[in-house]
Amino acid sequence: MPPTAKQVDLPQVKVSARGAIRLKQGHVWVYRSDVLDVDGVPPGSLVRVTDQRGKPFGTALYSSSSQIAIRMVSAHESVRDLPALLRERISKAIDYRKSFVRDTDAYRVIFSEADFLPGLIVDRYNDILSLQILTQAIDANPVREIVISELTRQTKPAAIVERVDARVRELETLAPRSSGLLQGTKAATTFTMNGVHFQYDALEGQKTGAFLDQRENYAAAAQYAHGEGLDVFCYQGGFALHPAGRCERVTGVDSSRPALEVADQNAALNQQVLRGREIEWIEANAFDLLKDYSVSHRLYDTIVLDPPAFAKTKRDLDSAIRGYKELNLRALKMLRPGAILVTCSCSYHVSQPDFLEMLSSAALDAHRTLRLIDVRGQAKDHPILLNVPETSYLKCIIAHVS
Ligand code: SAH
């Protein structure tokens, strides 16, 4: 009897011994160099993954162009009903946030691999969802439709916006697309985290709009901030606006004028929190500004350093560490005794031990004593899968400086 459509097996992809070891260790990726025979497997398809002898590992999404050829989605060896799987994964991701997200109407609803939805990122900003698609499989029209209808059914947003990263689409050999509204007409709103209000324009700004991964760190930093504060790499004022209620004065520094314009509008939204305290924004290159300020002995009681990722690849590690050290050394020289340093790195390739080693070396050079008050990472709506180290990338150290 010929097989019916339902019984047709998924294309099979065999992985090398090295790929098999990775999967046995709980990782969800297999690199192209560890994939054997993929002839005829369609780009973006659902595949059954086995070791060299044919022993199954589960079901994955296949990319024909990414260095990460295989991204596991299920330990079941042959998932046939992709729509049902996607609906279940989206529901689980939403439930997870219900348990762990507090004090905000803006958070990451779906975080790609960490929610077993590789290549899908969804952020909620109050009543607007912002979606990013990073893999061939999720970009397929039927998959897009399921994702949008399920998100709509479960979260009832006023609008869904897609943010497109042109470089990612090129790497995945996907046709160019522009960012825009996928549903609804509302493209701007305000959101509130930890009682602080922010403006959100879905089609402007970096990332999907704000740095939601720092949300819990803003609140943690605000607990200890005092005196005169300097927020370096402030973007739209995420850190600066949080401790502003505790500091006498806060200065935010960024090289992006559009980001500072939003920061200023955000300050206006928070008059009640600020209670008349002074907050100013300076457009400058942070490296130059810190150099000038440290040479002219400017002193602060709280400094936040939250630069962009300096190490985009492993090869950048040494120069990234030098960059972090320069910033931290200058900041340490500009802090009064008893001050607070909040220092961050969002480079996955700089591990937490690397970052702490850099900081201890900067402390020695600056002749300062640092006591670690809090060693933190990304907010809980950006889950870390213990056996997938790549899901953990943010470091945020809060230290007392004497
Ligand atoms: N702290 C922010 C996020 C910072 S992201 C928040 O929590 O929202 C990094 C920021 O660094 C971006 O806003 C970018 O415009 C800025 N930036 C990048 N290079 C810079 C430089 N050399 N000097 C000053 N700002 C810079």
Boltz pocket constraint, residues with backbone or C-beta under 6 A from the ligand:
constraints:
  - pocket:
      binder: B
      contacts: [[A, 210], [A, 211], [A, 214], [A, 232], [A, 233], [A, 234], [A, 235], [A, 236], [A, 237], [A, 238], [A, 239], [A, 253], [A, 254], [A, 255], [A, 256], [A, 259], [A, 284], [A, 285], [A, 286], [A, 287], [A, 306], [A, 307], [A, 308]]
      max_distance: 6.0
